[in-house]
Amino acid sequence: MFRNVTAIHLHLAGVFQRKKAGTSLARCLHQTFAMAKRLPARRLDGIDHNPWVEFGKMASEYDVVNLGQGFPDFPPPDFAVQAFQNALSSDFMLNQYTKAFGYPPLTKILASFFGKLLEQEIDPLKNVLVTVGAYGALFTAFQALVDEGDEVIIIEPFFDCYEPMTLMAGGRPVFVTLKPSPTQDGELDSASNWQLDPTELASKFTSRTKALILNTPNNPVGKVFSKAELELVASLCQQHDVICISDEVYQWLVYDGHQHVSIASLPGMWERTVTIGSAGKSFSATGWKVGWALGPDSLMKHLRTVHQNTVYHCPTQGQAAVAQSFQHEQLHFGQPSSYFVQLPQAVWRYRDHMVRSLQSVGLRPVVPQGSYFLIADISDFKSKMPDLPGDVDEPYDRRFVKWMIRNKGLAAIPVSVFYSRPHQKHFDHYVRFCFVKCRMSPRSRPWTRSCGNGRMNSGPDAACSSWPHLVPACSLPGCQPFPGWA
């Protein structure tokens, strides 16, 4: 032991004698004892970059109107707010742990509510898992069901977490692309024109395919998959014995008379589908972070294993508020007083306002059938100002969004981040906007400076812009315009 102590003493003495004047002791010690072992786990390789962190940080630095990140700027419905207030004040035991897999009143109402929609007898204990948001449900599903070397089919453009979650589980992403159909000159593009090629989709299934991730309504395009399209996916999943992870967080937000269909409701699909939902998207309360997964016990028991060995338990009060909100909604479901009827009617109006506004500044929106988002074609700008500042290999839409933040005071998300790397260059002429906004403070409201032509000036260094008010007045119950901005 003394020999070891002596050796350490001599080593440190040598270090201090050799260190340059002015070098701090702390820095010297840090250099001396820096770990030689690899620190990050290999499953983190290549997934450290996150577009929300990058563009969110930039939007904050420039104090812009942020239409990039997907959250409403209006309050949840009064009954949901009251439910949360009740959860905070009515029962002090709601400050304590509840059941690991979900607060019993919540799992019970979710089983009842979605059992009717899916035409299934859903057991609250075996078929429902409450998670930290839908994001948590997705992560739990990937960790529970995807193994080393398994292939996961991802329909692109895709919500950006699907690829890293597949990789972290040891799986291999296999991409199949929604392809837009050409439109006539002057005709508005629609998310319905973005379709899967049935032959290409079928070719992606192999003996190694474990799962397919479905997102309807889709983020970022806003496509609502038709029943015929879902039947194609279902038949291939059954033919190849593949699990379907169905992300349906925007299921209530569908427009123009379209109908959301859960793939788990199709014949033979309940047994092989994990259906994921979100209270944040359902009740316009994204900060509550309450989500859920529904499915057969043969799948859900593995999700429960992951859950009990990771987060174990979700905050009780948020679950209690969501349970009471669903109980309220169940009494009004399908009626004009239903929030799930009122919300899409109001947001439909915001969408149409956003479409007109983007057209007025020279962008070409793709009209969504559902979700919080629309994408806009920026090809005209790409041809007029192709040399925006940026890295050599940086997709054009990323450079455009950065230019827009710096020069126009408006933040969006480049659509290339929703594509696999080989396909990003083919779809770098779109940007995504969130239109679930109905009021903005003076600090974050688009300003108007006339350029005379009603469109964005074509030069990247232009000082003027002519953005219309992108957001209409709020029409949802309980939503009041920001003071001074009727």
C-alpha positions in Angstrom: 0.0 0.0 0.0 2.8 2.4 1.0 4.6 1.6 -2.2 1.5 2.7 -4.2 1.1 5.9 -2.2 4.8 6.7 -2.8 4.4 6.1 -6.6 1.4 8.4 -6.8 3.3 11.1 -4.8 6.2 10.9 -7.1 4.0 11.0 -10.2 2.2 14.1 -9.0 5.4 15.8 -8.1 6.7 15.2 -11.6 3.6 16.6 -13.1 3.7 19.7 -11.0 7.4 20.3 -11.8 6.7 20.0 -15.5 3.6 22.1 -15.6 3.9 25.5 -17.2 3.7 28.6 -15.1 0.1 29.8 -14.8 -1.5 26.4 -15.3 -4.1 25.8 -12.5 -3.9 22.9 -10.2 -7.4 21.8 -11.1 -6.6 21.7 -14.8 -3.4 19.8 -14.1 -5.2 17.2 -12.0 -7.9 16.9 -14.7 -5.3 16.2 -17.3 -3.6 13.7 -15.1 -6.7 11.7 -14.2 -8.7 12.0 -17.5 -10.3 8.7 -18.3 -8.8 6.7 -21.1 -11.9 4.5 -21.5 -14.6 5.3 -24.0 -17.3 7.3 -22.1 -20.4 7.3 -24.3 -22.2 4.0 -25.0 -21.9 2.9 -28.6 -25.7 3.0 -29.0 -25.4 6.8 -28.9 -23.1 7.0 -31.9 -24.6 9.2 -34.6 -27.7 10.3 -32.7 -26.3 13.1 -30.6 -27.6 15.9 -32.8 -31.2 17.0 -32.2 -32.9 19.6 -34.6 -35.2 20.8 -31.8 -32.3 21.8 -29.7 -30.5 23.5 -32.6 -33.3 25.5 -34.0 -35.0 26.2 -30.7 -31.8 27.7 -29.4 -31.4 29.8 -32.5 -35.1 31.0 -32.3 -34.5 32.1 -28.6 -31.3 33.9 -29.5 -33.0 36.0 -32.2 -36.3 36.5 -30.3 -38.4 35.5 -33.3 -42.0 34.3 -33.9 -41.5 30.5 -33.3 -43.8 28.5 -35.6 -41.3 25.6 -35.5 -42.1 23.7 -32.4 -45.5 22.0 -32.1 -47.5 23.3 -29.2 -50.6 25.5 -28.9 -50.4 29.0 -27.6 -54.0 28.8 -26.2 -55.1 27.2 -22.9 -56.5 23.8 -22.5 -60.3 23.6 -22.1 -61.8 24.9 -18.9 -62.8 21.4 -17.7 -59.2 20.1 -18.1 -57.7 23.1 -16.2 -60.3 22.6 -13.5 -59.4 18.9 -13.4 -55.8 19.7 -12.8 -56.6 22.2 -10.1 -58.7 19.6 -8.4 -55.9 17.1 -8.6 -53.6 19.6 -6.9 -56.0 20.5 -4.1 -58.7 18.0 -3.5 -56.9 14.8 -2.3 -53.4 15.1 -0.7 -52.7 11.5 -1.5 -52.5 12.5 -5.2 -49.1 13.9 -4.1 -47.9 10.3 -3.6 -47.1 7.3 -5.9 -49.9 5.6 -7.7 -49.9 2.2 -9.5 -46.7 1.8 -11.6 -48.5 1.1 -14.9 -51.1 3.9 -14.5 -53.4 5.7 -12.1 -56.4 3.3 -11.9 -59.2 5.8 -12.8 -57.1 6.8 -15.9 -56.4 3.2 -17.1 -60.1 2.5 -16.5 -61.4 5.4 -18.6 -58.8 4.8 -21.3 -59.9 1.2 -21.6 -63.6 2.2 -21.7 -63.1 5.1 -24.1 -60.8 3.4 -26.6 -62.5 0.0 -26.2 -65.6 1.5 -27.9 -63.5 3.1 -30.7 -61.4 0.0 -31.4 -64.3 -2.4 -30.8 -62.3 -4.4 -28.3 -62.7 -5.5 -24.7 -59.8 -3.6 -23.2 -58.5 -4.7 -19.8 -57.2 -1.7 -17.8 -54.6 -3.8 -16.1 -53.3 -5.8 -19.1 -54.0 -3.7 -22.2 -53.2 -0.1 -21.0 -49.9 1.5 -20.0 -49.6 5.1 -19.0 -46.3 6.7 -19.9 -44.4 10.0 -19.7 -46.0 11.4 -22.8 -46.3 9.6 -26.2 -42.6 10.0 -26.5 -42.2 7.8 -23.5 -44.6 5.3 -25.0 -42.6 5.2 -28.2 -39.3 4.7 -26.4 -40.8 1.9 -24.2 -42.2 0.1 -27.3 -38.9 0.2 -29.2 -36.9 -1.0 -26.2 -39.4 -3.8 -25.4 -40.0 -5.1 -28.9 -37.0 -4.3 -31.1 -33.9 -6.5 -30.7 -30.3 -6.5 -32.0 -30.4 -6.8 -35.8 -34.2 -6.5 -36.2 -35.4 -4.3 -39.1 -37.9 -1.6 -38.5 -39.8 -0.1 -41.5 -40.1 3.7 -41.2 -42.4 5.7 -43.5 -40.7 8.9 -44.3 -41.0 11.8 -43.8 -41.1 10.6 -40.2 -41.2 12.1 -36.7 -37.5 12.4 -36.1 -37.2 10.2 -33.0 -38.2 7.0 -34.8 -34.7 6.5 -36.3 -32.6 7.1 -33.1 -35.0 5.0 -31.0 -34.6 2.1 -33.5 -30.8 2.5 -33.4 -30.7 2.7 -29.6 -32.6 -0.6 -29.4 -30.1 -2.2 -31.8 -32.4 -2.3 -34.7 -31.8 -1.3 -38.3 -34.1 1.3 -39.9 -35.5 0.5 -43.3 -37.1 3.5 -45.0 -40.0 3.8 -47.5 -40.9 7.2 -48.8 -44.2 8.9 -49.3 -44.0 10.3 -52.8 -45.9 13.5 -53.8 -47.9 13.4 -57.0 -47.4 16.4 -59.4 -50.0 19.2 -59.3 -51.3 21.4 -62.0 -50.0 25.0 -62.3 -51.7 27.2 -59.7 -53.3 24.2 -57.9 -52.7 23.9 -54.2 -50.8 20.7 -53.2 -52.5 18.5 -50.6 -51.1 16.0 -48.1 -53.5 13.4 -49.8 -51.2 13.6 -52.9 -48.3 12.1 -50.8 -48.7 8.3 -51.2 -46.9 5.0 -50.7 -45.9 2.9 -53.7 -47.5 -0.5 -52.8 -44.7 -2.4 -54.6 -42.0 -0.5 -53.0 -43.6 -0.9 -49.5 -43.9 -4.7 -50.1 -40.3 -4.9 -51.1 -39.2 -3.6 -47.7 -40.5 -6.6 -45.8 -38.0 -9.3 -45.2 -37.5 -12.3 -42.9 -35.7 -9.8 -40.5 -38.5 -7.3 -40.4 -39.8 -7.0 -36.8 -41.9 -3.9 -36.8 -43.4 -1.1 -38.9 -43.9 2.4 -37.4 -47.0 4.1 -38.6 -47.9 7.8 -37.9 -51.4 8.9 -38.9 -52.1 11.8 -39.0 -48.5 12.2 -40.2 -46.0 14.7 -38.8 -44.7 16.7 -40.7 -46.9 16.3 -43.9 -50.3 16.1 -42.2 -51.4 13.1 -44.2 -54.3 11.1 -42.9 -53.9 7.5 -44.1 -57.0 6.2 -45.8 -58.6 2.9 -44.8 -57.4 1.4 -48.1 -53.8 2.4 -47.4 -54.1 1.1 -43.8 -55.5 -2.2 -45.2 -52.4 -2.5 -47.4 -50.1 -2.0 -44.5 -52.2 -4.4 -42.3 -52.1 -7.2 -44.9 -48.3 -6.9 -45.3 -47.8 -6.9 -41.5 -49.9 -10.1 -41.2 -48.3 -11.7 -44.2 -44.8 -11.2 -42.8 -45.7 -11.6 -39.0 -44.7 -8.0 -38.3 -45.6 -5.8 -35.3 -47.2 -2.3 -36.0 -46.3 0.6 -33.7 -49.0 3.1 -34.5 -48.4 6.7 -33.4 -51.8 8.3 -33.4 -51.3 11.4 -31.2 -53.1 13.7 -33.6 -56.1 11.5 -34.1 -58.7 14.2 -33.1 -57.1 16.8 -35.3 -58.4 15.9 -38.8 -60.0 18.4 -41.2 -62.0 18.7 -44.4 -64.3 15.8 -43.5 -61.5 13.2 -43.3 -61.8 10.4 -40.8 -59.0 9.0 -38.6 -58.9 5.2 -38.7 -56.9 3.3 -36.1 -55.1 0.4 -37.7 -55.7 -1.7 -34.6 -59.4 -1.6 -35.5 -58.9 -3.6 -38.7 -59.4 -7.3 -38.7 -56.4 -9.2 -37.4 -54.5 -6.1 -36.3 -55.3 -5.7 -32.6 -53.2 -8.7 -31.8 -50.1 -7.2 -33.4 -50.5 -3.4 -32.8 -49.3 -1.1 -30.1 -51.4 2.1 -30.4 -49.9 5.3 -28.9 -51.8 8.4 -27.8 -51.2 11.7 -26.1 -53.2 13.7 -23.6 -51.1 16.7 -24.5 -52.3 16.7 -28.1 -55.9 15.6 -27.1 -56.4 18.4 -24.5 -54.0 21.0 -25.8 -51.7 20.6 -22.7 -48.4 19.3 -24.1 -46.6 20.2 -20.9 -48.5 17.7 -18.9 -46.6 14.9 -20.5 -49.2 12.1 -20.1 -49.3 9.5 -22.8 -50.4 5.9 -23.2 -49.9 2.7 -25.1 -52.7 0.3 -25.8 -52.4 -3.3 -27.1 -52.7 -7.0 -26.4 -51.2 -8.4 -23.3 -48.8 -10.5 -25.4 -47.1 -7.2 -26.4 -47.9 -5.0 -23.5 -46.3 -7.2 -20.9 -43.0 -6.5 -22.4 -43.6 -2.8 -22.4 -44.5 -3.1 -18.7 -41.1 -4.8 -18.1 -39.3 -1.8 -19.7 -41.4 0.7 -17.8 -41.0 -0.9 -14.4 -37.2 -0.9 -14.9 -36.9 2.7 -16.2 -39.3 5.5 -15.1 -41.5 3.0 -13.1 -44.2 5.6 -12.4 -45.6 8.7 -13.9 -46.7 11.8 -12.0 -50.0 11.1 -10.2 -51.7 14.5 -10.4 -51.3 14.8 -14.2 -52.8 11.4 -14.6 -55.7 12.3 -12.3 -56.4 15.4 -14.4 -56.4 13.4 -17.6 -58.7 10.8 -16.2 -61.2 13.5 -15.2 -60.9 15.2 -18.6 -61.7 11.9 -20.4 -64.6 11.3 -18.1 -66.0 14.7 -19.1 -65.3 14.0 -22.8 -67.0 10.6 -22.7 -70.2 12.3 -21.6 -70.1 14.8 -24.6 -68.3 12.6 -27.2 -69.7 13.2 -30.8 -71.8 16.1 -29.7 -71.2 19.8 -30.5 -70.2 20.3 -26.9 -67.3 17.8 -27.3 -63.8 19.3 -27.2 -62.8 16.7 -29.7 -65.3 18.3 -32.0 -64.6 21.9 -31.1 -60.8 21.6 -31.3 -60.5 20.5 -35.0 -63.1 23.0 -36.1 -61.1 25.9 -34.6 -57.7 24.6 -35.7 -59.1 24.0 -39.2 -59.6 27.8 -39.4 -56.1 28.5 -38.2 -54.8 26.1 -40.9 -56.6 27.9 -43.6 -55.4 31.3 -42.4 -51.8 30.0 -42.4 -52.2 28.6 -45.9 -53.4 32.0 -47.2 -50.6 33.9 -45.3 -47.9 31.7 -46.6 -49.2 32.0 -50.2 -49.1 35.8 -49.8 -45.4 35.8 -49.1 -44.5 33.5 -52.0 -44.4 30.1 -50.3 -46.4 27.1 -51.7 -48.1 25.3 -48.8 -49.1 21.6 -48.9 -52.6 21.6 -47.3 -52.6 19.1 -44.5 -55.5 16.7 -43.8 -54.6 16.6 -40.1 -52.1 17.3 -37.3 -50.6 20.5 -36.0 -48.4 21.1 -39.0 -48.1 22.0 -42.7 -45.1 22.0 -44.9 -44.4 24.6 -47.6 -42.5 24.3 -50.8 -39.6 26.8 -51.0 -38.5 25.8 -54.5 -39.0 29.4 -55.9 -36.6 30.8 -53.3 -34.1 28.0 -53.9 -33.9 29.0 -57.6 -33.8 32.7 -56.9 -31.3 32.6 -54.0 -29.5 29.3 -54.1 -26.3 30.5 -52.3 -27.5 31.1 -48.8 -24.8 31.0 -46.1 -24.1 27.6 -44.6 -21.9 24.6 -44.6 -21.1 23.0 -48.0 -23.1 19.9 -47.4 -25.9 21.5 -45.4 -29.3 20.9 -47.0 -30.9 24.0 -48.5 -33.9 24.0 -46.2 -31.7 24.2 -43.1 -29.9 27.2 -44.6 -33.2 28.8 -45.6 -34.7 28.4 -42.1 -31.6 30.0 -40.5 -31.8 32.8 -43.0 -35.5 33.3 -42.2 -34.8 33.4 -38.5 -32.0 36.0 -38.9 -33.6 38.1 -41.6 -37.4 37.7 -41.3 -37.9 37.0 -37.6 -39.7 33.8 -38.2 -38.7 30.3 -37.1 -39.8 27.0 -38.8 -38.3 23.5 -39.1 -36.5 22.2 -42.2 -38.3 19.2 -43.5 -35.0 17.4 -44.4 -34.6 16.5 -40.7 -37.6 14.2 -41.1 -35.8 12.1 -43.8 -33.0 9.5 -43.7 -29.7 10.9 -44.7 -29.6 9.5 -48.3 -33.0 11.1 -49.0 -32.5 14.5 -47.4 -31.1 16.1 -50.6 -34.3 15.1 -52.5 -36.6 16.9 -50.0 -34.6 20.0 -49.0 -37.0 22.4 -50.6 -39.7 22.2 -47.9 -40.1 23.8 -44.4 -42.6 22.9 -41.7 -44.8 25.4 -39.9 -47.0 24.8 -36.8 -50.4 26.5 -37.3 -51.9 25.7 -33.9 -51.5 29.3 -32.8 -54.2 31.8 -32.1 -52.6 34.6 -30.2 -49.1 36.1 -29.8 -47.7 38.7 -27.5 -46.3 41.9 -29.1 -42.8 40.6 -28.5 -43.4 37.4 -30.5 -45.9 38.6 -33.1 -44.9 38.9 -36.8 -44.2 42.5 -37.7 -45.1 44.1 -41.0 -42.6 46.2 -43.0 -43.6 47.0 -46.5 -41.5 46.0 -49.4 -44.1 47.0 -51.9 -44.7 43.7 -53.5 -46.3 41.8 -50.6 -43.7 39.1 -50.7 -40.4 38.3 -49.0 -37.6 40.2 -50.5 -35.5 37.8 -52.5 -32.1 38.9 -51.2 -30.7 37.1 -48.1 -29.4 40.5 -46.7 -32.7 42.3 -47.3 -33.7 44.5 -44.4 -37.4 44.6 -45.2 -40.1 42.0 -45.1 -43.8 42.0 -45.5 -45.2 39.2 -43.3 -48.9 39.2 -42.9 -50.4 38.3 -39.5 -49.9 34.6 -39.7 -52.2 33.8 -36.8 -56.0 34.6 -36.6 -58.0 35.5 -33.5 -58.7 32.6 -31.2 -62.2 31.0 -31.4 -61.8 28.3 -28.7 -63.7 28.5 -25.4 -61.5 30.1 -22.8 -59.0 31.6 -25.2 -58.6 35.4 -25.0 -56.5 37.5 -27.4 -53.3 38.9 -25.8 -54.1 42.3 -24.3 -53.8 45.0 -27.0 -54.0 42.4 -29.8 -57.6 41.7 -30.6 
